[in-house]
Amino acid sequence: MAFREINSKMVEATVVPGQRLFSQRGAMLAYKGEVAFTPNMQGGQGGLMSMIGRRVAGEATPLMTVEGSGTVLFGHGGHHVQVIRLTGDTLYVEADRLLAFEGTLEQGTMFMGSQGGVMGMVRGQVTGQGLFTTTLKGHGAVAVMAHGGVFEIPITPQRPVHVDPQAYVAHHGDVRNKLSAALGWRDMVGRGSGEAFQLELSGSGAVYVQASEEKL
C-alpha cells in the first residue's frame, strides 16, 4: 500500500524504485529521499486518449509523475483526503478530486451520458463538473479530496442510494447512475441543485459522499 493517512487532510506516500505514483500538480507538501516530480502529459496509464478526453472535459492540467526512493506528503487546499483501495474494480471520480494514485491503476475517461443517458448529461450541467468523469481501474490505492469529510455508503441491488449531485465524490462497483428531478420543473427555477435533483445509484458497490456541497 503506497498511501498512509497522516490526518484527515494529509497522506504519506512511499515511493520505491520501479514503481510510479501520479499526483495532482501542487499536491506535494514535503518529501524525503531521492524523489523526482515530472509533468505527465499522457495521463497516466491511460495514454494519449485519456489526455484527449480530459482536454475535451476541460481537465487538461497535467498530472505529476512521482518516481524514485523515499516518502512524500500529499495534501491540497486544506481539503479532506480519503484513501480508497481498489481490488480489481473501477473507481469513477471527478479529475479535480484526485489528489494522488498508484501507477498500477489504469486511467481512462467516461462520458457520463453513456451511463446515465440524457439525465447523466443533465447531471454534468447541474453540478458544473462537466460531462466526463475520470475512471481508475485495477489494483491499487487512490487518494481523493472532498469538503468536510467523506462517508462511504454501500449500494446493494435491494437498496439504491440517492445522493445530492454536489455532495457526490466518487463511486465504484457495478453501479448505474441516473439523475432525477425531485421537484417539478417550475419549482426548480432558480435552484442550482440541492433537493431539486437527486442522483440515484443502483447495483452493487459503494458511493462516497462529502459533508459539504461546496465545489473544489
N, C-alpha and C positions, 0 to 999 in steps of 0.2 A: 504494500500500500504506500503510495507516494506521499499522501497528504495526512497531516496530523493537525487536528483542530487545537489551536493555542487558546483562543477565547472565541466569543461569538462573532468577532469581526476580523479574525486573522487565522491563517493556516500556515503551517510549515511544510514545505515540500522537500523530500530527499531526492537529490539528483545523483545518478550513478552513471559511469561511463557506458556508452552503448544504448542508453535509453533517453528518450526526449520527453520534455513536457512542453505544453503550449500555454501561454498566458495572454491576458488582455494587456495591451500597451499601457504602461503606467501602474501596473498592479504590483510590481516588485517594491517591497518596503526595505528589505535588507537581505544580505546573503553572506555566507561563509564558505570558503574554499575556492576552488578554481571553476567558476561557473561563467558561461558565456550567454549573452542575450542578443539575438539577431532577429530583425524583422522577417516574417514569413509571409510572402505574398501568394503562396499557393494554397493557403487554407488548410494546413494540417495534412492528414492522410487523404482528405477529400480531393486534393489536387486542384487542377485548374477549374473544373466545373463547379466545385464548391465556391471558389473565389468569384466566379461569374455570378453565381446565384446570390452571393452576398452583395455584389455590386448592384444587381437588379433590385435587391431589397433595401438598398441604401445602407448596407452594413459593410462598407469597403475598408474599414480600418484594419490594417494587417495585424495578425497575431504576432507574438514574440515566441521564437523558438528558444527553449532553455536547455542547455546541454553542459556537460562537464562532470564535476565531482564536488559535492558539497550540500549545503542546505539553503533554502530560500524562504523568506517570509513574504506571503502574498496578502494583500488587502486592497480595498479601493473605495475612496469616498466615505469611509466610515460605515459602509453598508454591512448588514448582517451577512455572514458567509455560512453556507450549508454544504457539507460534503455528501455527495451521492455516489454510491458504489454500484456499478453495473456488472452483471454476471451473464452477459450474452445478449441482453435485450437492447432496446433503443430508447434513448432519452430525447425528448422534444423540449427545447428550451430556446428562448429568445437570445440572439447573439450578444446583446448588450448586457445580459445577465451572467454571461460566462466570465468567471474570474481566471480559472486555470483548469487544465485537464491533461490526463496522461496521454502520451503519444501512441499507446496501444489501441486507442479508440479511433474509429473511422468517422470522419466528419462529413456531413452532407447538408443539403438544403431541401426542405419540403415546402411545396406550395400549399398553404392552408386550405385552399379551396378543394384540393384533392381528397382531403379527409372530410371536411365539413360541408362540401358543396357551396352553394351561394351563401349560406349563413356563415360558413367558415370564412369567406371573404369579408362579410359584414363585420365579423369579429375583428379582423385586422383594421378596418376603418374605424371602428368604435374605440379600440384601445390605443390607436395610434402606433401600434407596434409593427405595422406592415403586414403584407400578405404571405410572407415567407417566415419559416422558423428553422432554426438550426437543429440538426439531428446528430447525435453521437451514439455509435453502435459498437458493441463488443464487450470486452472485459477490461475494466479499469475504473478509475475514480474521477469525479468531476467536482469542482468547487464552483457553486453558483452564488449570485448575490441577490439580496432582497431587502425590503424595508421592514424593520421592526420584528424580525424573527420569521421562521418558517415552520409550518406544521404539515406533516405528511398524512394524507387521508387515503386509506385503502379504497380501491374501486373493485367491486365484485359484480358478477353478472346479475345478481338479485338486487343489487342496490347501487344504481348510478349516483354520481355526485354532481351537485350543481354548485358552480363557483362564479363569483363576480369576476368578469373578464380581467379587470385591472388588478385583482388580487392573485391571479394566476401567475405562477413562476415557471413550472415545468411539469411534465408527466412522463411516465414510462410504462411499458407493458403493452398488451394487446388492447388498445383503447381507441375508441372513436370519439370525436368531439362534434358537438352541434350547438350553435348559438341560437337561443330562443328569446323572444320578447316576453317579458313578464307582465308588461303593461300594453295597452293599446297604443297604436302609433300616435294618436292625438295626445295621449298622456306623456309621451316621450319627448315632445318638442321642448328643446332647451335642456334636456338631460343628457349628459355625456355617457354615463354608464350606470354604476351602482345597481340598484334593484331593478332598473328598467330593462337590463339584459342579464341573462344567465347563460353560462357556458356549461352545457351538460356533457359529462364524460361517462361513457358506459363501456363495459367489458371487464377485463381483468388487469389490474396494475395498481398504480398509485399516482396521486396528484399532489404537488407541493404548492401550498398557499401561503402568501405573505400576510403579515399582520396589518399592513397599510396599503392603501390604494395608490400611493404616490409612485409616479414613474421614476425610473433610474435616469 
